[in-house]
Amino acid sequence: MEDVVQNDVGKTRPKMKSFSQKYLAHHPLCEEYSNHVFRIGSLYLCVGCTSVILAFIVYTILFFTVPRIFQGYPLTNGIIAAIGVGMSLLQFVLRPSNKMIKIIFRFSLGLAVSAYLGIVFLVQNWGIKLGLYSMLFAGVILYNTLRREYSFEECEECDSRDTRNCVEVN
């Protein structure tokens, strides 16, 4: 028998058991957030985080396997970083609900951060490296602050809004 928890409204909901539901998906698992989560069997993954990590892996592989392009021409990294940041900021304007478009935007963010780190890797001067890392840190804080403003808007009207993982996605 499945464990249940009673919320303030008196409704019962399944108690969350899965590590992936809580830590790898980190979004409510209701229909409103189905475009935020991949479900592979009993494994739940955040669309955004998975896309960013995949982009980071792809870029890192390219950076070290095709050094002539990515290490020989630092401008390549700068262009990829600029386009990636632009596309990831565009999601704030468009606010896409389509999962595939979200994947593209978040993948571009992963490429942007990876390319930026590639630039930092190539710079020889430690003072400049420190400055670039500081800019990256500030950019990450700003980006996450902007994203938090839009987090969980769908939950404001939901009866189960006081629970993070209220209903399992079907």
N, C-alpha and C positions, 0 to 999 in steps of 0.2 A: 504494500500500500504506500502511496506517495505522501510524503509529509506536506502539510498545508499550514499556512500562516494566515491569521485573520488581521485585516487592516482596520483603520479607524472607521471606515464606512460600514463595516460589518461583513464585507465580502471576503471570501477565502480565495487564496491563490496558491499555486504550487510553490513549495519552498525551493529556492535555487540550490541545485546540487553541483552543477557543472562548473569547474574551474574556468573553462573557456567562456561560458556565459557571462561570468562576472568580470574576468580579467582580460580576456582576449577580444571580446566583443565590446565591452564597457558602454553599451547603449541599452536602453530599454528594449526588450525583445517582443514588442508588440507590433501590430500591423503598421502603425504610423512610422515606425523606424525600420521597416523591412528593407528599405533602400540603404541603410547604414550598416547592414550586417550580411556577411556571407554565412551560409550554413552548409557544411559538408558533413553529412551524417549527424553525429551528435556534437561535432566541433563547430563553434561559433567564432567568427573572426570579424573584426571591425574592417569595413571596406576601406576607410581612409588610411588607417595604420598599415594594413596589409599592402596597399598600393604604394605608400611611401617607402616601406621597407623593401619591397620588390624593386622599385626604381633605384634605391640605394645599392642594392646587390648588382643589378644590371650595370649601373654606371661604374661601380668599383671594378667589375670584371673588365669592362671596356677600357677603363683608365689604365689598367695594368697589362692588358693583352694587346692593346693598340697604342703603345706609348708615343709613337710618332705623331699621331693626331692629337691626343689628349694631353701629353706632356710636352710635346714639341711646339705646340701652338696654344699658349695660355688663353688667347682670345677665344678659342673654341669653348673653353670652360666658362668664360665670361658671358658669351652669347647664350649658352645653354642655361646658365644661372639666371640671366636677365629674363629670358623667355619663360622659364619655369616659374619665377616669382610673379611675373605678369599674369600668367595663366592661373596660378593659385590664388592671386588676389581677385581675379575676375569672378571666381566662384562667389565672392561676397556680393557682387552686383547681380549676377544671374540667379544665384541661389537654386541650383539645379536639384530636381528631385529624382531624375533618372540616374539609376545606379551606374550605368556605363559612363555617363558624363562625369559623375563624381569620381570614378576611377581615373579618368583622364586628368582631371584637375589635381587630384592628390598624387598621382604618378608624376606629374610635372613638378609638383613641390619636392618630391623625393629626388628627382633629377637636379633641380635647382640647388638644393642643399648639398648634394653630392658634388656637383660641379664647383660650388663655392669652396667646399672642403678641398677639392682638387687644386684650386688656386692657392689656398693656404698651404697645402703640401708643397707646392712648387716654389713658393716665396722663400728666399734664403735668409732674409733679415728677420731676427726674432722680434724686434720691435713692431715691424709691420705685421708679422704673424699674430702677435698679441692684439694689435688693433683690429685685425680682421676677425679674430675669434670674438672680440668684444662686440663688434658689429653684428656678427651672427647671433650671439646671445641676446642682444637687444632686439633683433629682428624676430627671433623665436618668441620672446616674451610678448612683443607687439602682436604678432600673428595669433598667438593663443588667446590673448586678451580680446581681439576682434572676434575670434571664433566662439568664445564663451558667451558673448552677447546673444548669439543665435542658438545656443544649446538648449535643448529641451523645450522649445516653444510649443511643440505639439502637446506636451504634457500639461500645459496650463489649463486646458479644458477637459482633461481626462479625469474620470472618476478615481482612477488608481494613481494619481499624480504623486502621491507620497511614497511610492515604491519605485525603485530604479528598474528592476527587471520584473515588470508586473505580469505580463502575459507572454507565453512562449509563442514565437512566430510559427505559423503552420506551413 
